[in-house]
Amino acid sequence: MLKRFVIWLIMVITVIGTVIPATDASALQRRHKKTSRTSKTKQKKNPAELASQLHSVRAQIKQKRKQIRETKRKERKISSEIVTVETRLIKTESALARNRRKLKEVRLRQELLTKRITATEARLKSRKSVLASRIRQNYE
């Protein structure tokens, strides 16, 4: 029972502490300082000075826009160059692949022809020896 009362008392104190505003003198002084700052008026500037500042700001904006346009123009030019280089690269790669295939076919044909030539040479050599022996027999 006492425990519940203590919990209830703590809750009441926290609620009352948040609801009741501070009324001490320092809190009032802080509030007064906040309101007094906002009530100060800004110093008015000379219209000619404001006009010159506006003109300089507009000039800076114009210059930045010009830089942005130039940058975009360069970017478009570079991107188009990249596209052309990529297409050339693709064409070159396909031509290289085609030439490699042809070289491979030529290499295979060369190997086949080399085998056939060696076989033909061996056959002719044996035939030459057979024909030479027949000629010798005919003349004897």
Secondary structure, DSSP 8 states (H G I E B T S, - for coil): -HHHHHHHHHHHHHHHHHHS---SHHHHHHHHHHHHHHH-------HHHHHHHHHHHHHHHHHHHHHHHHHHHHHHHHHHHHHHHHHHHHHHHHHHHHHHHHHHHHHHHHHHHHHHHHHHHHHHHHHHHHHHHHHHHHH-
